[in-house]
Amino acid sequence: RRFIARTSRRDARWRRDRARASRARARGMTRAQQFGSVGAVLLSVWYATLRNAELTPSARALVVAAPIYAVVAFALYSVVVIARGVIWFPTCEAEAEALARDVARARRELAKRGVRVHDDDDEREDAKPTSRTRADARASARASTRS
């Protein structure tokens, strides 16, 4: 009964968040649409300047290279946004404790079934199951009947 109540609350929260996100999308453009719109406007201005303006050779070289500068500026902006997101990523102590409890519970259940799970201090070679699986037993039985 407790699981059903928890699940229904989680489902209601998910539906509410989905509705909120769809309302936000209906209100305005997504970030990709914003970048695309600004890029289209800048590209049309660049093309019009390149075709119609009387430019000196140095100014013309600058206008021709402007898209390259724009791509480099966009790449730098993207790196800064990603780095900022990584630096200020929230820590979730409650979720970390819940995950540690889940891992401990899973290890206890595996230990009941005879599987030895390695700890961070153990070496990988030592982390082998203490009992054979059914597939291993069948394979060894087939091998022993053939010989």
FITOR-315892 format. One line per 10 residues: number of its first residue (from 1); their letters; for each residue x, y, z of N, C-alpha, C. Coordinates in nm, 3 decimals, decimal comma. Example, Ala and Ser with C-alpha at 12.3 -4.5 7.8 and 13.67 -1.06 7.14 Angstrom:
# FITOR-315892
1) as) 1,319/-0,569/0,780/1,230/-0,450/0,780/1,320/-0,330/0,780  1,285/-0,225/0,708/1,367/-0,106/0,714/1,290/0,003/0,787 $
# end
This chain:
# FITOR-315892
1) rrfiartsrr) 0,082/-0,119/0,000/0,000/0,000/0,000/0,087/0,126/0,000  0,196/0,124/0,077/0,286/0,238/0,084/0,352/0,262/-0,053  0,389/0,152/-0,122/0,452/0,164/-0,253/0,356/0,228/-0,353  0,229/0,189/-0,349/0,131/0,244/-0,442/0,112/0,393/-0,417  0,104/0,434/-0,292/0,086/0,576/-0,260/0,209/0,655/-0,306  0,329/0,601/-0,284/0,450/0,670/-0,324/0,457/0,681/-0,476  0,418/0,574/-0,545/0,421/0,575/-0,690/0,321/0,674/-0,746  0,201/0,677/-0,689/0,101/0,769/-0,742/0,141/0,914/-0,718  0,206/0,943/-0,605/0,255/1,079/-0,582/0,363/1,115/-0,683  0,452/1,019/-0,709/0,559/1,043/-0,805/0,501/1,066/-0,944 $
11) darwrrdrar) 0,400/0,986/-0,983/0,336/1,004/-1,113/0,267/1,139/-1,123  0,201/1,182/-1,017/0,134/1,312/-1,018/0,236/1,424/-1,032  0,348/1,411/-0,962/0,453/1,512/-0,971/0,510/1,516/-1,113  0,529/1,397/-1,174/0,581/1,391/-1,310/0,484/1,457/-1,408  0,355/1,428/-1,395/0,256/1,490/-1,483/0,255/1,642/-1,467  0,264/1,689/-1,343/0,264/1,833/-1,317/0,387/1,899/-1,381  0,505/1,835/-1,368/0,626/1,891/-1,427/0,619/1,891/-1,579  0,564/1,785/-1,639/0,549/1,780/-1,784/0,455/1,890/-1,833  0,347/1,913/-1,761/0,253/2,019/-1,800/0,321/2,155/-1,790  0,398/2,175/-1,685/0,468/2,302/-1,668/0,569/2,324/-1,781 $
21) asrarargmt) 0,639/2,218/-1,821/0,736/2,230/-1,929/0,668/2,259/-2,062  0,554/2,195/-2,087/0,485/2,222/-2,214/0,430/2,364/-2,217  0,386/2,417/-2,102/0,340/2,556/-2,100/0,456/2,651/-2,126  0,574/2,619/-2,073/0,692/2,703/-2,095/0,732/2,701/-2,242  0,721/2,585/-2,306/0,753/2,577/-2,448/0,654/2,657/-2,530  0,528/2,656/-2,491/0,426/2,729/-2,566/0,445/2,880/-2,552  0,502/2,922/-2,439/0,521/3,065/-2,415/0,629/3,127/-2,502  0,736/3,056/-2,526/0,847/3,118/-2,598/0,926/3,017/-2,679  1,031/3,069/-2,740/1,115/2,985/-2,823/1,212/2,905/-2,737  1,252/2,791/-2,789/1,356/2,715/-2,722/1,490/2,783/-2,749 $
31) raqqfgsvga) 1,592/2,740/-2,680/1,724/2,800/-2,698/1,776/2,776/-2,839  1,750/2,657/-2,893/1,794/2,628/-3,030/1,725/2,719/-3,130  1,596/2,745/-3,109/1,525/2,837/-3,198/1,580/2,979/-3,186  1,614/3,019/-3,065/1,672/3,152/-3,047/1,804/3,165/-3,120  1,893/3,066/-3,103/2,021/3,069/-3,171/2,003/3,064/-3,323  1,908/2,985/-3,368/1,883/2,977/-3,512/1,832/3,108/-3,568  1,743/3,173/-3,497/1,689/3,302/-3,543/1,797/3,409/-3,548  1,875/3,418/-3,442/1,983/3,517/-3,439/2,085/3,485/-3,547  2,116/3,358/-3,567/2,211/3,318/-3,672/2,161/3,352/-3,810  2,030/3,332/-3,836/1,974/3,364/-3,967/1,980/3,514/-3,993 $
41) vllsvwyatl) 1,950/3,594/-3,891/1,956/3,740/-3,908/2,099/3,784/-3,934  2,193/3,733/-3,855/2,333/3,772/-3,875/2,386/3,725/-4,010  2,346/3,607/-4,054/2,390/3,556/-4,183/2,335/3,641/-4,297  2,210/3,683/-4,286/2,153/3,768/-4,392/2,219/3,905/-4,395  2,251/3,961/-4,278/2,322/4,089/-4,273/2,461/4,074/-4,333  2,529/3,965/-4,301/2,664/3,939/-4,354/2,659/3,928/-4,506  2,562/3,852/-4,558/2,552/3,832/-4,702/2,520/3,963/-4,774  2,429/4,042/-4,716/2,394/4,170/-4,777/2,514/4,264/-4,777  2,590/4,265/-4,669/2,709/4,349/-4,661/2,813/4,305/-4,762  2,831/4,177/-4,775/2,931/4,123/-4,867/2,893/4,154/-5,012 $
51) rnaeltpsar) 2,765/4,150/-5,046/2,720/4,171/-5,184/2,707/4,318/-5,222  2,657/4,399/-5,135/2,616/4,533/-5,174/2,709/4,645/-5,131  2,790/4,625/-5,033/2,870/4,734/-4,978/2,998/4,754/-5,059  3,037/4,881/-5,070/3,165/4,917/-5,130/3,268/4,915/-5,017  3,351/4,813/-5,014/3,443/4,795/-4,902/3,588/4,806/-4,948  3,671/4,855/-4,857/3,814/4,853/-4,884/3,862/4,709/-4,873  3,978/4,677/-4,928/4,026/4,538/-4,923/4,042/4,484/-4,780  4,087/4,568/-4,688/4,102/4,521/-4,550/3,966/4,498/-4,484  3,870/4,586/-4,512/3,735/4,569/-4,455/3,668/4,447/-4,518  3,691/4,426/-4,649/3,632/4,309/-4,716/3,688/4,180/-4,656 $
61) alvvaapiya) 3,817/4,176/-4,627/3,878/4,057/-4,565/3,817/4,031/-4,428  3,790/4,138/-4,355/3,726/4,124/-4,223/3,584/4,070/-4,235  3,508/4,121/-4,335/3,371/4,075/-4,355/3,370/3,929/-4,401  3,463/3,891/-4,486/3,470/3,752/-4,534/3,502/3,658/-4,417  3,586/3,700/-4,326/3,627/3,615/-4,213/3,528/3,621/-4,096  3,427/3,706/-4,103/3,333/3,723/-3,991/3,264/3,593/-3,951  3,219/3,506/-4,044/3,157/3,380/-3,999/3,251/3,291/-3,919  3,378/3,292/-3,954/3,476/3,212/-3,878/3,488/3,267/-3,737  3,494/3,400/-3,725/3,498/3,462/-3,592/3,372/3,429/-3,513  3,259/3,427/-3,580/3,132/3,397/-3,512/3,131/3,253/-3,462 $
71) vvafalysvv) 3,181/3,159/-3,540/3,185/3,018/-3,497/3,279/3,003/-3,377  3,393/3,070/-3,382/3,487/3,063/-3,269/3,425/3,125/-3,144  3,355/3,238/-3,159/3,289/3,302/-3,045/3,181/3,211/-2,988  3,104/3,145/-3,076/3,000/3,053/-3,028/3,062/2,934/-2,954  3,173/2,883/-3,004/3,241/2,772/-2,937/3,290/2,814/-2,798  3,347/2,932/-2,788/3,392/2,981/-2,657/3,274/3,000/-2,562  3,165/3,054/-2,613/3,045/3,071/-2,532/2,996/2,935/-2,481  2,994/2,835/-2,570/2,949/2,701/-2,531/3,039/2,642/-2,423  3,169/2,657/-2,437/3,262/2,605/-2,336/3,239/2,673/-2,202  3,218/2,805/-2,203/3,195/2,877/-2,078/3,064/2,832/-2,012 $
81) viargviwfp) 2,959/2,813/-2,091/2,831/2,770/-2,035/2,842/2,630/-1,975  2,910/2,539/-2,045/2,927/2,402/-1,994/3,014/2,402/-1,869  3,123/2,478/-1,870/3,211/2,484/-1,753/3,137/2,542/-1,633  3,057/2,645/-1,656/2,978/2,703/-1,547/2,880/2,601/-1,490  2,816/2,523/-1,577/2,724/2,421/-1,529/2,793/2,313/-1,449  2,914/2,276/-1,490/2,989/2,173/-1,416/3,037/2,227/-1,283  3,085/2,350/-1,282/3,138/2,408/-1,157/3,028/2,426/-1,053  2,912/2,474/-1,094/2,804/2,500/-1,000/2,701/2,389/-0,995  2,742/2,266/-1,029/2,649/2,153/-1,023/2,611/2,129/-0,878  2,482/2,115/-0,848/2,441/2,102/-0,707/2,482/1,967/-0,649 $
91) tceaeaeala) 2,522/1,970/-0,523/2,551/1,845/-0,454/2,423/1,800/-0,384  2,400/1,674/-0,386/2,275/1,620/-0,331/2,310/1,517/-0,223  2,329/1,564/-0,100/2,369/1,475/0,008/2,262/1,371/0,038  2,136/1,411/0,036/2,028/1,318/0,067/2,022/1,205/-0,035  2,039/1,240/-0,163/2,036/1,137/-0,266/2,159/1,048/-0,257  2,274/1,104/-0,219/2,395/1,023/-0,204/2,378/0,922/-0,090  2,317/0,965/0,020/2,292/0,872/0,131/2,192/0,764/0,091  2,088/0,801/0,016/1,990/0,702/-0,030/2,055/0,602/-0,124  2,144/0,649/-0,210/2,214/0,559/-0,301/2,307/0,465/-0,225  2,375/0,516/-0,122/2,461/0,431/-0,041/2,380/0,324/0,031 $
101) rdvararrel) 2,262/0,360/0,081/2,175/0,259/0,144/2,130/0,154/0,044  2,095/0,196/-0,079/2,053/0,101/-0,181/2,166/0,006/-0,219  2,288/0,058/-0,228/2,403/-0,027/-0,262/2,428/-0,127/-0,150  2,420/-0,082/-0,025/2,441/-0,173/0,088/2,335/-0,282/0,090  2,210/-0,245/0,064/2,102/-0,344/0,061/2,124/-0,445/-0,052  2,165/-0,397/-0,169/2,190/-0,486/-0,282/2,306/-0,581/-0,252  2,410/-0,531/-0,185/2,522/-0,619/-0,149/2,479/-0,725/-0,050  2,392/-0,688/0,047/2,343/-0,788/0,142/2,262/-0,896/0,070  2,177/-0,854/-0,024/2,096/-0,951/-0,098/2,184/-1,043/-0,182  2,287/-0,987/-0,245/2,378/-1,070/-0,323/2,457/-1,165/-0,234 $
111) akrgvrvhdd) 2,494/-1,120/-0,114/2,566/-1,207/-0,022/2,479/-1,323/0,022  2,349/-1,299/0,039/2,257/-1,408/0,074/2,252/-1,513/-0,037  2,270/-1,470/-0,160/2,264/-1,562/-0,273/2,400/-1,623/-0,304  2,501/-1,589/-0,228/2,632/-1,651/-0,243/2,724/-1,581/-0,341  2,696/-1,457/-0,378/2,781/-1,383/-0,469/2,864/-1,285/-0,388  2,994/-1,292/-0,408/3,084/-1,201/-0,337/3,109/-1,080/-0,426  3,071/-0,964/-0,378/3,086/-0,840/-0,453/3,208/-0,768/-0,399  3,293/-0,722/-0,490/3,416/-0,657/-0,446/3,388/-0,520/-0,388  3,469/-0,482/-0,291/3,467/-0,346/-0,238/3,570/-0,266/-0,314  3,577/-0,138/-0,285/3,677/-0,055/-0,352/3,818/-0,098/-0,312 $
121) dderedakpt) 3,834/-0,157/-0,193/3,966/-0,198/-0,147/4,008/-0,332/-0,204  3,912/-0,415/-0,244/3,944/-0,547/-0,299/4,003/-0,534/-0,438  4,075/-0,640/-0,476/4,125/-0,644/-0,612/4,021/-0,708/-0,701  4,023/-0,676/-0,828/3,922/-0,725/-0,921/3,929/-0,876/-0,937  4,046/-0,936/-0,934/4,058/-1,081/-0,954/3,989/-1,159/-0,843  3,983/-1,102/-0,722/3,922/-1,172/-0,609/3,770/-1,167/-0,614  3,713/-1,082/-0,696/3,568/-1,062/-0,695/3,500/-1,162/-0,788  3,502/-1,287/-0,749/3,436/-1,391/-0,827/3,322/-1,447/-0,745  3,216/-1,494/-0,810/3,106/-1,553/-0,734/3,153/-1,677/-0,657  3,098/-1,695/-0,540/3,137/-1,811/-0,461/3,062/-1,936/-0,503 $
131) srtradaras) 2,953/-1,922/-0,574/2,880/-2,039/-0,622/2,865/-2,029/-0,773  2,854/-2,145/-0,836/2,841/-2,147/-0,981/2,697/-2,114/-1,020  2,683/-2,053/-1,136/2,550/-2,028/-1,188/2,500/-2,153/-1,258  2,373/-2,157/-1,291/2,316/-2,273/-1,359/2,382/-2,295/-1,495  2,411/-2,185/-1,566/2,474/-2,197/-1,697/2,612/-2,260/-1,684  2,688/-2,220/-1,580/2,820/-2,279/-1,558/2,807/-2,427/-1,525  2,710/-2,462/-1,443/2,690/-2,603/-1,406/2,653/-2,686/-1,528  2,566/-2,634/-1,615/2,528/-2,708/-1,736/2,646/-2,724/-1,829  2,727/-2,619/-1,845/2,844/-2,627/-1,933/2,944/-2,727/-1,883  2,969/-2,729/-1,753/3,065/-2,827/-1,700/3,009/-2,968/-1,707 $
141) arastrs) 2,876/-2,983/-1,692/2,815/-3,115/-1,703/2,826/-3,167/-1,847  2,804/-3,081/-1,944/2,818/-3,121/-2,083/2,961/-3,159/-2,115  3,056/-3,082/-2,061/3,197/-3,111/-2,088/3,238/-3,243/-2,026  3,185/-3,275/-1,907/3,224/-3,399/-1,843/3,160/-3,521/-1,912  3,042/-3,505/-1,972/2,979/-3,618/-2,043/3,044/-3,642/-2,176  3,104/-3,545/-2,236/3,173/-3,561/-2,366/3,305/-3,630/-2,350  3,372/-3,613/-2,239/3,505/-3,673/-2,225/3,501/-3,813/-2,171 $
# end
